[in-house]
Amino acid sequence: MKRAILLLFMLLPALPAHSEVTLKVNGDDAVLTENLRAHLTLQTEPCDAPKWRVQRLFKRAETDFQPALRALGYYQAKVEKSLNIDGECWHAAFSIDPGERVVVRQRTVTVLGEALSDKQLQPLLSALPLAKGDPLDHGLYEEIKTRLRDFAVERGYFDFNLTRKQLRVDPAKAAADIDIEADSGPRYRFGELRLSEQPLDEDFIRRLARIKEGDPYDARALTNIDRQLSDTGYFRRVEVTPRRDEASDGRVPIDLLMEPAPRHAWRAGIGYATDTGPRMSLGYTNRYINPKGHRFESEMRLSQIEPGLTADYIFPGEDPHREEFSLGARLLHEESESVYSNSATLVGKQTLKSERWTQTRFVELLYEQSEVGDDSTTATLLMPGITLERIKADNPLRTRKGYRMSMEARAAYEGVISTSTFLQLRASAKGIYRFGEGGRLVARVDLGATLGENIGDLPASLRFFAGGDNSVRGYEYKSLGPVDSAGEAKGGRHLLTSTLAYEHPIVKDDWWLAAFVDSGNAFDDSEFDIKTGYGAGVRWYSPIGRLRLDLAFPSDTEKDDWRIHFGLGADL
């Protein structure tokens, strides 16, 4: 070992020293300096390179620099240089004055052909680089041509041709003129949509794909097909292949390969929340009731407070991505400190999705037997209604900026299969805003109002309560609201609760600390007794979702001094 180390030190003086190139550019343009070094062949020569080769490469340095200078618009550069070959290694120094940079004096980009009427052309031309007065950059000049070609491929102008491409530079005036002309040719169209074998009707698949034979070619529409078909849940894998080599009469056939997902799917879940205690669920889906895309979904939920069973028969509308119908049934049992209830529901829905809102129109037939405080109610209600919901988030799993809004109206009229007459309105909103890489502010408000003569005729599921994980923390689930003669909550006509919280990351973006205050109550027309809960908690973005653990204190400590609240769910 000692001999190997000694040998190494003996060899070190024999190793060639590194050559040195000093490059100084007036104006300290880092991009230009790096570009000059990359083009200088002398830069790569070692110290022991033959003297004649070093001198030859040193002599041609100006020639090496020219492409680097002109690429960035410098056509009148001056170079001062020196070379020292004395000693163990050579040293070269270059001082470069790039001179005045050429700017664009005029830029003309003209596209002829069918693309003239394309609504996407003008935004493309407006966003092209090297506008009048910009410094010349040959890379950006090439980018103009590349963007035009990419536009042509994306929009289906497959006969696109650059008929003129001129870059004229006047070094004496430090000015450049750009003149580009292109002929787009005709725009191709979608040809035959050729489908692989699968269990759904071709007509239904074509409606899912959202492209028709004869539509103008659009590469983005083809890209969207994969997502649109995959999101339906009918398919395990989707491949979309345009066959440009088989184009005929200006039409490009499209091959659509779809691997169906299994017809039957089972899912199981387990969780815990303070309001409902431990819970388990078992769900079943039949994706292919028939070739028209009808499906069946059901779920059995077991929990200490709210066990239930649901079943839905779902079938798509004319536009399956925007319209859906369903017929469903619900069996629900609820048993908490405030409520004892058994209910059965039949419901028909039409769901309409737009770019901003999801609208659900429904007719619900409810039969419910419930006991709330002193009230014992048996109700049958036929309730038409409508729900509007909008969710916008930059990231659904880890939201930095986003909000959720929902509104619902439902009504019943006594005598039309209903034991009560009422109109009920509900609304809720939640917003999240993060301050840079620091903490974030979370705000929420829930509103409800019932218009009718006697709320005692309404079952428990249509009365308003406050308290619990997603209401006023620090109070037991559904423990707040108007009370009966025994002091137990019996539910109110109206609801107003709000939350304001601040959350701050402590370990990367996985662990957060939170401080919050909740306020509000359920109430009747006569009085509004505001209850407030406040506290602190921990948030953890676990592999199974966002876990929330809160320690909350009520403003009214008559029944409880503090409560722990635990939940699992998305930000919005």
KERO-949638 format. One record per residue (C-alpha): residue in three letters; x, y, z. Coordinates in steps of 0.1 Angstrom, whole numbers. Layout:
N
<pt 'ALA',<X,Y,Z>> ...
***
This chain:
572
<pt 'MET',<0,0,0>> <pt 'LYS',<28,24,9>> <pt 'ARG',<46,16,-23>> <pt 'ALA',<15,24,-44>> <pt 'ILE',<11,58,-27>> <pt 'LEU',<48,66,-32>> <pt 'LEU',<45,56,-69>> <pt 'LEU',<14,79,-73>> <pt 'PHE',<33,109,-59>> <pt 'MET',<62,102,-82>> <pt 'LEU',<39,102,-112>> <pt 'LEU',<20,134,-103>> <pt 'PRO',<47,158,-117>> <pt 'ALA',<45,139,-150>> <pt 'LEU',<8,146,-154>> <pt 'PRO',<2,174,-180>> <pt 'ALA',<-9,207,-166>> <pt 'HIS',<-42,222,-178>> <pt 'SER',<-42,247,-206>> <pt 'GLU',<-58,281,-200>> <pt 'VAL',<-80,302,-222>> <pt 'THR',<-90,336,-208>> <pt 'LEU',<-121,351,-225>> <pt 'LYS',<-133,386,-217>> <pt 'VAL',<-164,400,-234>> <pt 'ASN',<-173,437,-232>> <pt 'GLY',<-207,440,-217>> <pt 'ASP',<-205,408,-196>> <pt 'ASP',<-231,390,-218>> <pt 'ALA',<-231,355,-202>> <pt 'VAL',<-250,339,-230>> <pt 'LEU',<-226,353,-256>> <pt 'THR',<-195,343,-236>> <pt 'GLU',<-207,307,-232>> <pt 'ASN',<-215,306,-269>> <pt 'LEU',<-180,319,-279>> <pt 'ARG',<-163,293,-256>> <pt 'ALA',<-184,265,-272>> <pt 'HIS',<-172,274,-307>> <pt 'LEU',<-135,279,-299>> <pt 'THR',<-117,248,-311>> <pt 'LEU',<-85,259,-292>> <pt 'GLN',<-104,254,-259>> <pt 'THR',<-102,216,-261>> <pt 'GLU',<-64,214,-267>> <pt 'PRO',<-43,200,-238>> <pt 'CYS',<-10,215,-225>> <pt 'ASP',<12,189,-243>> <pt 'ALA',<-4,196,-277>> <pt 'PRO',<21,203,-305>> <pt 'LYS',<32,239,-307>> <pt 'TRP',<23,242,-344>> <pt 'ARG',<-13,230,-337>> <pt 'VAL',<-18,254,-309>> <pt 'GLN',<-5,283,-330>> <pt 'ARG',<-27,273,-360>> <pt 'LEU',<-59,270,-339>> <pt 'PHE',<-50,303,-321>> <pt 'LYS',<-47,320,-355>> <pt 'ARG',<-82,308,-367>> <pt 'ALA',<-99,318,-334>> <pt 'GLU',<-117,348,-352>> <pt 'THR',<-131,323,-377>> <pt 'ASP',<-144,301,-348>> <pt 'PHE',<-160,331,-331>> <pt 'GLN',<-179,343,-362>> <pt 'PRO',<-209,318,-360>> <pt 'ALA',<-212,324,-322>> <pt 'LEU',<-213,362,-327>> <pt 'ARG',<-236,363,-357>> <pt 'ALA',<-260,338,-341>> <pt 'LEU',<-268,365,-315>> <pt 'GLY',<-267,394,-339>> <pt 'TYR',<-232,407,-336>> <pt 'TYR',<-217,414,-370>> <pt 'GLN',<-190,440,-362>> <pt 'ALA',<-170,425,-334>> <pt 'LYS',<-134,433,-328>> <pt 'VAL',<-110,407,-313>> <pt 'GLU',<-77,413,-295>> <pt 'LYS',<-57,382,-286>> <pt 'SER',<-24,370,-272>> <pt 'LEU',<-7,336,-269>> <pt 'ASN',<21,326,-245>> <pt 'ILE',<37,292,-250>> <pt 'ASP',<65,296,-224>> <pt 'GLY',<68,272,-195>> <pt 'GLU',<49,239,-191>> <pt 'CYS',<17,250,-208>> <pt 'TRP',<4,275,-232>> <pt 'HIS',<-20,304,-223>> <pt 'ALA',<-43,322,-246>> <pt 'ALA',<-62,354,-239>> <pt 'PHE',<-90,370,-259>> <pt 'SER',<-107,403,-254>> <pt 'ILE',<-138,408,-275>> <pt 'ASP',<-158,439,-282>> <pt 'PRO',<-190,426,-299>> <pt 'GLY',<-200,460,-312>> <pt 'GLU',<-235,472,-318>> <pt 'ARG',<-261,444,-319>> <pt 'VAL',<-283,441,-349>> <pt 'VAL',<-320,447,-343>> <pt 'VAL',<-350,437,-364>> <pt 'ARG',<-360,465,-386>> <pt 'GLN',<-389,448,-403>> <pt 'ARG',<-405,414,-399>> <pt 'THR',<-430,401,-425>> <pt 'VAL',<-446,366,-420>> <pt 'THR',<-473,358,-446>> <pt 'VAL',<-493,326,-447>> <pt 'LEU',<-514,319,-478>> <pt 'GLY',<-539,291,-485>> <pt 'GLU',<-568,277,-464>> <pt 'ALA',<-550,286,-432>> <pt 'LEU',<-559,323,-438>> <pt 'SER',<-594,315,-424>> <pt 'ASP',<-581,294,-395>> <pt 'LYS',<-590,311,-362>> <pt 'GLN',<-558,298,-346>> <pt 'LEU',<-535,315,-372>> <pt 'GLN',<-536,351,-360>> <pt 'PRO',<-528,342,-323>> <pt 'LEU',<-499,322,-336>> <pt 'LEU',<-485,351,-358>> <pt 'SER',<-490,376,-329>> <pt 'ALA',<-469,354,-306>> <pt 'LEU',<-440,349,-329>> <pt 'PRO',<-406,361,-317>> <pt 'LEU',<-383,388,-332>> <pt 'ALA',<-408,416,-335>> <pt 'LYS',<-397,450,-348>> <pt 'GLY',<-370,464,-325>> <pt 'ASP',<-360,431,-310>> <pt 'PRO',<-323,421,-309>> <pt 'LEU',<-315,396,-337>> <pt 'ASP',<-312,360,-326>> <pt 'HIS',<-307,334,-354>> <pt 'GLY',<-321,307,-331>> <pt 'LEU',<-353,326,-327>> <pt 'TYR',<-354,331,-365>> <pt 'GLU',<-353,293,-369>> <pt 'GLU',<-380,290,-342>> <pt 'ILE',<-404,311,-363>> <pt 'LYS',<-401,285,-391>> <pt 'THR',<-405,257,-366>> <pt 'ARG',<-436,271,-351>> <pt 'LEU',<-452,276,-385>> <pt 'ARG',<-444,239,-394>> <pt 'ASP',<-457,227,-360>> <pt 'PHE',<-489,247,-365>> <pt 'ALA',<-494,231,-399>> <pt 'VAL',<-489,196,-386>> <pt 'GLU',<-513,202,-356>> <pt 'ARG',<-540,218,-377>> <pt 'GLY',<-538,193,-406>> <pt 'TYR',<-521,214,-433>> <pt 'PHE',<-499,185,-444>> <pt 'ASP',<-490,201,-478>> <pt 'PHE',<-475,231,-460>> <pt 'ASN',<-445,247,-477>> <pt 'LEU',<-422,276,-469>> <pt 'THR',<-421,293,-503>> <pt 'ARG',<-398,322,-491>> <pt 'LYS',<-375,324,-461>> <pt 'GLN',<-351,354,-461>> <pt 'LEU',<-331,370,-434>> <pt 'ARG',<-313,401,-447>> <pt 'VAL',<-287,417,-424>> <pt 'ASP',<-272,452,-430>> <pt 'PRO',<-242,452,-406>> <pt 'ALA',<-234,489,-413>> <pt 'LYS',<-268,500,-400>> <pt 'ALA',<-271,471,-375>> <pt 'ALA',<-305,462,-389>> <pt 'ALA',<-321,430,-401>> <pt 'ASP',<-352,424,-423>> <pt 'ILE',<-371,391,-420>> <pt 'ASP',<-393,380,-448>> <pt 'ILE',<-411,346,-446>> <pt 'GLU',<-439,334,-468>> <pt 'ALA',<-457,300,-466>> <pt 'ASP',<-484,283,-485>> <pt 'SER',<-505,262,-462>> <pt 'GLY',<-523,242,-489>> <pt 'PRO',<-557,226,-481>> <pt 'ARG',<-566,215,-446>> <pt 'TYR',<-570,178,-443>> <pt 'ARG',<-600,163,-426>> <pt 'PHE',<-607,133,-404>> <pt 'GLY',<-614,102,-424>> <pt 'GLU',<-629,69,-413>> <pt 'LEU',<-628,62,-376>> <pt 'ARG',<-617,26,-375>> <pt 'LEU',<-626,9,-341>> <pt 'SER',<-612,-22,-326>> <pt 'GLU',<-636,-49,-313>> <pt 'GLN',<-652,-40,-280>> <pt 'PRO',<-685,-45,-262>> <pt 'LEU',<-700,-11,-268>> <pt 'ASP',<-720,2,-298>> <pt 'GLU',<-700,20,-325>> <pt 'ASP',<-724,49,-324>> <pt 'PHE',<-718,53,-286>> <pt 'ILE',<-680,51,-291>> <pt 'ARG',<-682,78,-317>> <pt 'ARG',<-701,101,-294>> <pt 'LEU',<-675,94,-267>> <pt 'ALA',<-647,102,-291>> <pt 'ARG',<-662,135,-301>> <pt 'ILE',<-648,135,-336>> <pt 'LYS',<-667,128,-368>> <pt 'GLU',<-656,118,-403>> <pt 'GLY',<-653,150,-423>> <pt 'ASP',<-644,173,-393>> <pt 'PRO',<-613,194,-399>> <pt 'TYR',<-581,177,-387>> <pt 'ASP',<-569,188,-353>> <pt 'ALA',<-541,169,-335>> <pt 'ARG',<-553,182,-301>> <pt 'ALA',<-587,166,-306>> <pt 'LEU',<-569,132,-312>> <pt 'THR',<-549,138,-280>> <pt 'ASN',<-581,145,-261>> <pt 'ILE',<-597,112,-273>> <pt 'ASP',<-573,92,-251>> <pt 'ARG',<-582,112,-220>> <pt 'GLN',<-619,113,-228>> <pt 'LEU',<-623,76,-233>> <pt 'SER',<-601,66,-204>> <pt 'ASP',<-620,89,-180>> <pt 'THR',<-653,71,-187>> <pt 'GLY',<-641,40,-169>> <pt 'TYR',<-651,17,-198>> <pt 'PHE',<-616,11,-211>> <pt 'ARG',<-583,-1,-196>> <pt 'ARG',<-561,12,-224>> <pt 'VAL',<-567,35,-254>> <pt 'GLU',<-544,41,-284>> <pt 'VAL',<-552,67,-311>> <pt 'THR',<-532,65,-344>> <pt 'PRO',<-537,89,-373>> <pt 'ARG',<-528,71,-406>> <pt 'ARG',<-514,100,-426>> <pt 'ASP',<-497,76,-450>> <pt 'GLU',<-532,63,-459>> <pt 'ALA',<-547,97,-466>> <pt 'SER',<-570,99,-496>> <pt 'ASP',<-590,128,-510>> <pt 'GLY',<-578,150,-482>> <pt 'ARG',<-590,127,-454>> <pt 'VAL',<-569,109,-428>> <pt 'PRO',<-582,76,-414>> <pt 'ILE',<-580,72,-376>> <pt 'ASP',<-573,39,-359>> <pt 'LEU',<-588,36,-324>> <pt 'LEU',<-576,7,-303>> <pt 'MET',<-595,2,-271>> <pt 'GLU',<-589,-25,-245>> <pt 'PRO',<-621,-29,-224>> <pt 'ALA',<-619,-27,-186>> <pt 'PRO',<-634,-57,-168>> <pt 'ARG',<-672,-58,-168>> <pt 'HIS',<-674,-63,-130>> <pt 'ALA',<-655,-43,-104>> <pt 'TRP',<-655,-45,-66>> <pt 'ARG',<-640,-20,-43>> <pt 'ALA',<-637,-19,-5>> <pt 'GLY',<-628,9,19>> <pt 'ILE',<-622,15,56>> <pt 'GLY',<-620,48,74>> <pt 'TYR',<-627,67,105>> <pt 'ALA',<-641,101,113>> <pt 'THR',<-651,117,146>> <pt 'ASP',<-687,123,135>> <pt 'THR',<-694,88,122>> <pt 'GLY',<-668,67,140>> <pt 'PRO',<-652,38,122>> <pt 'ARG',<-667,29,89>> <pt 'MET',<-664,3,61>> <pt 'SER',<-677,3,26>> <pt 'LEU',<-682,-23,-1>> <pt 'GLY',<-690,-12,-37>> <pt 'TYR',<-698,-30,-69>> <pt 'THR',<-699,-17,-105>> <pt 'ASN',<-711,-34,-137>> <pt 'ARG',<-696,-13,-165>> <pt 'TYR',<-715,-30,-193>> <pt 'ILE',<-752,-35,-186>> <pt 'ASN',<-757,-33,-224>> <pt 'PRO',<-738,-20,-255>> <pt 'LYS',<-753,15,-251>> <pt 'GLY',<-731,23,-222>> <pt 'HIS',<-756,17,-194>> <pt 'ARG',<-740,8,-161>> <pt 'PHE',<-750,-2,-125>> <pt 'GLU',<-733,10,-93>> <pt 'SER',<-741,1,-57>> <pt 'GLU',<-725,6,-23>> <pt 'MET',<-730,-7,12>> <pt 'ARG',<-717,15,39>> <pt 'LEU',<-713,3,75>> <pt 'SER',<-707,28,103>> <pt 'GLN',<-717,33,139>> <pt 'ILE',<-739,63,132>> <pt 'GLU',<-749,63,95>> <pt 'PRO',<-751,28,78>> <pt 'GLY',<-767,27,44>> <pt 'LEU',<-772,10,11>> <pt 'THR',<-773,27,-23>> <pt 'ALA',<-780,15,-59>> <pt 'ASP',<-779,35,-91>> <pt 'TYR',<-787,26,-127>> <pt 'ILE',<-769,51,-149>> <pt 'PHE',<-772,58,-186>> <pt 'PRO',<-756,85,-208>> <pt 'GLY',<-773,113,-227>> <pt 'GLU',<-767,124,-263>> <pt 'ASP',<-733,138,-253>> <pt 'PRO',<-720,113,-228>> <pt 'HIS',<-694,137,-215>> <pt 'ARG',<-719,164,-207>> <pt 'GLU',<-752,147,-200>> <pt 'GLU',<-761,117,-178>> <pt 'PHE',<-793,102,-163>> <pt 'SER',<-797,80,-133>> <pt 'LEU',<-824,61,-114>> <pt 'GLY',<-814,54,-78>> <pt 'ALA',<-826,40,-45>> <pt 'ARG',<-813,47,-10>> <pt 'LEU',<-818,30,24>> <pt 'LEU',<-803,49,53>> <pt 'HIS',<-803,45,91>> <pt 'GLU',<-790,73,114>> <pt 'GLU',<-786,70,151>> <pt 'SER',<-768,98,170>> <pt 'GLU',<-772,116,203>> <pt 'SER',<-797,140,186>> <pt 'VAL',<-813,119,158>> <pt 'TYR',<-829,85,153>> <pt 'SER',<-840,80,117>> <pt 'ASN',<-848,54,91>> <pt 'SER',<-854,64,55>> <pt 'ALA',<-860,51,20>> <pt 'THR',<-855,72,-11>> <pt 'LEU',<-862,68,-48>> <pt 'VAL',<-845,95,-70>> <pt 'GLY',<-843,103,-107>> <pt 'LYS',<-815,127,-119>> <pt 'GLN',<-803,144,-149>> <pt 'THR',<-767,157,-147>> <pt 'LEU',<-755,184,-171>> <pt 'LYS',<-718,194,-172>> <pt 'SER',<-705,226,-187>> <pt 'GLU',<-671,241,-187>> <pt 'ARG',<-677,258,-154>> <pt 'TRP',<-708,243,-136>> <pt 'THR',<-723,209,-130>> <pt 'GLN',<-760,211,-129>> <pt 'THR',<-782,183,-114>> <pt 'ARG',<-819,183,-118>> <pt 'PHE',<-837,157,-97>> <pt 'VAL',<-870,144,-84>> <pt 'GLU',<-868,126,-51>> <pt 'LEU',<-894,105,-33>> <pt 'LEU',<-885,102,4>> <pt 'TYR',<-902,82,31>> <pt 'GLU',<-887,87,65>> <pt 'GLN',<-895,79,101>> <pt 'SER',<-875,99,126>> <pt 'GLU',<-873,110,162>> <pt 'VAL',<-856,144,169>> <pt 'GLY',<-859,156,205>> <pt 'ASP',<-896,157,214>> <pt 'ASP',<-907,153,177>> <pt 'SER',<-916,120,162>> <pt 'THR',<-923,123,125>> <pt 'THR',<-934,101,97>> <pt 'ALA',<-931,119,64>> <pt 'THR',<-936,112,27>> <pt 'LEU',<-923,139,4>> <pt 'LEU',<-921,142,-34>> <pt 'MET',<-894,168,-40>> <pt 'PRO',<-883,182,-73>> <pt 'GLY',<-850,202,-71>> <pt 'ILE',<-818,214,-87>> <pt 'THR',<-782,215,-76>> <pt 'LEU',<-754,237,-90>> <pt 'GLU',<-718,230,-82>> <pt 'ARG',<-684,244,-94>> <pt 'ILE',<-649,233,-83>> <pt 'LYS',<-618,251,-96>> <pt 'ALA',<-584,241,-82>> <pt 'ASP',<-548,244,-96>> <pt 'ASN',<-541,210,-80>> <pt 'PRO',<-570,188,-67>> <pt 'LEU',<-547,169,-43>> <pt 'ARG',<-525,197,-30>> <pt 'THR',<-545,229,-37>> <pt 'ARG',<-526,262,-37>> <pt 'LYS',<-554,283,-51>> <pt 'GLY',<-589,271,-56>> <pt 'TYR',<-625,272,-45>> <pt 'ARG',<-657,251,-44>> <pt 'MET',<-693,265,-46>> <pt 'SER',<-726,246,-44>> <pt 'MET',<-762,257,-43>> <pt 'GLU',<-794,236,-40>> <pt 'ALA',<-831,242,-40>> <pt 'ARG',<-858,217,-33>> <pt 'ALA',<-895,219,-26>> <pt 'ALA',<-926,198,-18>> <pt 'TYR',<-963,206,-19>> <pt 'GLU',<-988,190,5>> <pt 'GLY',<-1013,169,-13>> <pt 'VAL',<-990,160,-42>> <pt 'ILE',<-977,127,-26>> <pt 'SER',<-963,149,2>> <pt 'THR',<-972,154,39>> <pt 'SER',<-957,190,41>> <pt 'THR',<-953,221,20>> <pt 'PHE',<-919,238,21>> <pt 'LEU',<-891,253,1>> <pt 'GLN',<-855,247,12>> <pt 'LEU',<-824,264,0>> <pt 'ARG',<-788,254,7>> <pt 'ALA',<-755,270,-3>> <pt 'SER',<-718,264,6>> <pt 'ALA',<-685,278,-4>> <pt 'LYS',<-649,271,4>> <pt 'GLY',<-618,288,-7>> <pt 'ILE',<-580,282,-4>> <pt 'TYR',<-552,306,-11>> <pt 'ARG',<-515,299,-5>> <pt 'PHE',<-489,327,0>> <pt 'GLY',<-460,317,-22>> <pt 'GLU',<-442,288,-6>> <pt 'GLY',<-455,296,29>> <pt 'GLY',<-488,290,45>> <pt 'ARG',<-523,291,32>> <pt 'LEU',<-556,306,42>> <pt 'VAL',<-587,284,42>> <pt 'ALA',<-622,299,45>> <pt 'ARG',<-656,282,44>> <pt 'VAL',<-692,292,48>> <pt 'ASP',<-724,271,49>> <pt 'LEU',<-759,285,46>> <pt 'GLY',<-794,270,47>> <pt 'ALA',<-830,283,49>> <pt 'THR',<-864,265,50>> <pt 'LEU',<-896,283,41>> <pt 'GLY',<-927,267,54>> <pt 'GLU',<-953,268,82>> <pt 'ASN',<-942,240,106>> <pt 'ILE',<-907,225,107>> <pt 'GLY',<-920,199,131>> <pt 'ASP',<-936,182,100>> <pt 'LEU',<-902,177,84>> <pt 'PRO',<-881,146,90>> <pt 'ALA',<-846,147,105>> <pt 'SER',<-828,147,72>> <pt 'LEU',<-843,180,62>> <pt 'ARG',<-836,199,94>> <pt 'PHE',<-805,219,100>> <pt 'PHE',<-780,211,127>> <pt 'ALA',<-745,224,136>> <pt 'GLY',<-715,209,153>> <pt 'GLY',<-690,183,143>> <pt 'ASP',<-660,177,120>> <pt 'ASN',<-672,199,91>> <pt 'SER',<-692,224,110>> <pt 'VAL',<-684,240,144>> <pt 'ARG',<-656,220,158>> <pt 'GLY',<-654,217,196>> <pt 'TYR',<-690,205,197>> <pt 'GLU',<-705,171,192>> <pt 'TYR',<-719,161,158>> <pt 'LYS',<-754,176,153>> <pt 'SER',<-755,189,189>> <pt 'LEU',<-762,225,180>> <pt 'GLY',<-795,242,171>> <pt 'PRO',<-828,250,187>> <pt 'VAL',<-836,227,216>> <pt 'ASP',<-866,209,230>> <pt 'SER',<-879,210,265>> <pt 'ALA',<-852,186,276>> <pt 'GLY',<-825,208,262>> <pt 'GLU',<-817,184,233>> <pt 'ALA',<-811,198,197>> <pt 'LYS',<-842,193,176>> <pt 'GLY',<-830,209,144>> <pt 'GLY',<-837,244,130>> <pt 'ARG',<-852,261,100>> <pt 'HIS',<-820,279,90>> <pt 'LEU',<-782,274,92>> <pt 'LEU',<-752,297,92>> <pt 'THR',<-717,284,99>> <pt 'SER',<-683,296,89>> <pt 'THR',<-646,286,92>> <pt 'LEU',<-614,306,90>> <pt 'ALA',<-581,287,92>> <pt 'TYR',<-544,292,86>> <pt 'GLU',<-522,262,77>> <pt 'HIS',<-484,263,76>> <pt 'PRO',<-460,236,63>> <pt 'ILE',<-435,223,88>> <pt 'VAL',<-419,193,70>> <pt 'LYS',<-416,199,32>> <pt 'ASP',<-452,200,19>> <pt 'ASP',<-463,167,36>> <pt 'TRP',<-468,179,73>> <pt 'TRP',<-487,211,82>> <pt 'LEU',<-497,228,114>> <pt 'ALA',<-531,246,115>> <pt 'ALA',<-550,271,136>> <pt 'PHE',<-587,277,131>> <pt 'VAL',<-619,292,144>> <pt 'ASP',<-654,280,136>> <pt 'SER',<-686,300,143>> <pt 'GLY',<-723,297,137>> <pt 'ASN',<-754,277,145>> <pt 'ALA',<-786,263,133>> <pt 'PHE',<-816,284,143>> <pt 'ASP',<-853,293,139>> <pt 'ASP',<-867,327,130>> <pt 'SER',<-868,339,166>> <pt 'GLU',<-832,338,177>> <pt 'PHE',<-796,331,166>> <pt 'ASP',<-773,319,193>> <pt 'ILE',<-738,320,179>> <pt 'LYS',<-715,292,190>> <pt 'THR',<-677,293,184>> <pt 'GLY',<-651,267,184>> <pt 'TYR',<-613,273,181>> <pt 'GLY',<-582,252,182>> <pt 'ALA',<-552,238,164>> <pt 'GLY',<-544,207,144>> <pt 'VAL',<-520,187,122>> <pt 'ARG',<-524,179,85>> <pt 'TRP',<-506,150,67>> <pt 'TYR',<-507,142,30>> <pt 'SER',<-505,105,34>> <pt 'PRO',<-504,79,5>> <pt 'ILE',<-541,73,10>> <pt 'GLY',<-551,110,12>> <pt 'ARG',<-551,141,34>> <pt 'LEU',<-554,133,71>> <pt 'ARG',<-567,159,95>> <pt 'LEU',<-564,158,133>> <pt 'ASP',<-577,187,153>> <pt 'LEU',<-580,196,190>> <pt 'ALA',<-609,220,194>> <pt 'PHE',<-623,240,223>> <pt 'PRO',<-660,252,225>> <pt 'SER',<-669,287,236>> <pt 'ASP',<-697,271,257>> <pt 'THR',<-681,245,280>> <pt 'GLU',<-713,235,298>> <pt 'LYS',<-713,200,282>> <pt 'ASP',<-677,195,271>> <pt 'ASP',<-643,212,276>> <pt 'TRP',<-626,200,244>> <pt 'ARG',<-630,175,216>> <pt 'ILE',<-607,157,191>> <pt 'HIS',<-617,157,155>> <pt 'PHE',<-603,134,129>> <pt 'GLY',<-610,132,92>> <pt 'LEU',<-597,120,58>> <pt 'GLY',<-605,139,26>> <pt 'ALA',<-595,161,-2>> <pt 'ASP',<-587,198,2>> <pt 'LEU',<-619,209,-16>> 
***
